C-alpha cells in the first residue's frame, strides 16, 4: 500500500503531512543538559516561524523519570527538508543526541482551546 492509497482512503479527513523527529541521547544526560538552553532557543525559534507543530520529552514508564529522549513534530515540504531543519538543532550538532525523522500523515484528532474573556485566561483541553 502506498501513501497515495492511504490519502485516497482518508480523502475526507485532514490528510496533513508532518514529520516526527525522535531524538535520543548518545552519551547520557550530561551532554543533553549542557545543550538544553540552546536547544530550547532553537525549538522556540521553530515555533515562532510556524515550523514546529509540537514537541516535548518522553518519560519512563513510571511517568516521572526522564532519560533525555524527546519528540518534535515539524512542518516541512519533504523528508529531506525536515532532516535539514532538525540537523541544525544545537542538541544534534553537538552530538548530545541522535535523531530519526519519520513522515507522518495526521488524519484524526481534536484541538480544543478554551478562551475566557472575563479574565483573559486560556486553556488547551
FENPETA-V86799 format. One record per residue. RES is the residue in one small letter. OMEGA is omega in degrees with one decimal (* if undefined). D_CENTER is the distance of its C-alpha to the mean C-alpha in whole Angstrom. Layout:
# FENPETA-V86799
res-><RES	RES>
omega-><OMEGA	OMEGA>
d_center-><D_CENTER	D_CENTER>
This chain:
# FENPETA-V86799
res-><x	x	x	x	x	x	x	x	x	x	x	x	x	x	x	x	x	x	x	x	x	x	x	x	x	x	x	x	x	x	x	x	x	x	x	x	x	x	x	x	x	x	x	x	x	x	x	x	x	x	x	x	x	x	x	x	x	x	x	x	x	x	x	x	x	x	x	x	x	x	x	x	x	x	x	x	x	x	x	x	x	x	x	x	x	x	x	x	x	x	x	x	x	x	x	x	x	x	x	x	x	x	x	x	x	x	x	x	x	x	x	x	x	x	x	x	x	x	x	x	x	x	x	x	x>
omega-><-178.0	175.9	178.5	177.9	-179.6	-179.8	178.4	-179.9	-176.4	-170.3	179.0	179.8	-176.8	-179.8	-179.4	177.5	176.6	179.4	-178.5	-179.0	174.5	-174.9	-170.7	178.1	178.5	-175.7	177.4	-174.7	-177.3	179.3	177.9	-178.4	178.3	-176.8	-173.4	-177.6	179.4	177.4	-179.0	175.0	177.7	-179.3	-179.7	176.4	176.1	179.3	-178.0	178.7	-179.1	-179.7	-176.5	174.0	-179.9	179.0	175.2	-177.5	168.7	177.0	177.0	-178.7	177.4	177.1	-177.5	-174.7	179.4	179.7	175.9	179.6	176.5	179.7	177.3	174.8	-176.4	174.3	177.8	-179.0	-177.3	175.3	179.7	178.6	178.9	178.9	178.3	178.5	-175.8	-179.5	178.9	178.7	178.9	178.3	-179.2	178.8	-178.9	-176.1	179.0	179.8	167.9	179.9	173.7	179.8	178.1	173.4	-177.4	177.4	178.8	-178.6	-173.1	175.4	-179.3	171.6	-179.2	177.9	178.0	176.6	177.7	-176.5	-172.4	-179.5	178.6	178.7	176.9	179.8	172.8	-177.0	*>
d_center-><26	24	21	24	25	22	22	26	26	23	24	25	21	18	18	14	13	9	8	6	6	8	9	13	16	19	22	21	20	22	20	17	19	21	17	15	17	16	13	12	14	12	9	12	13	10	10	14	14	12	10	6	6	5	4	7	9	11	15	18	20	22	19	20	20	17	17	14	12	8	5	2	3	6	9	12	15	15	14	16	15	11	12	14	12	10	13	14	12	15	14	14	17	19	19	17	15	14	11	11	10	11	12	11	14	13	17	17	16	17	16	19	20	23	25	28	30	33	31	28	26	22	20	17	19>
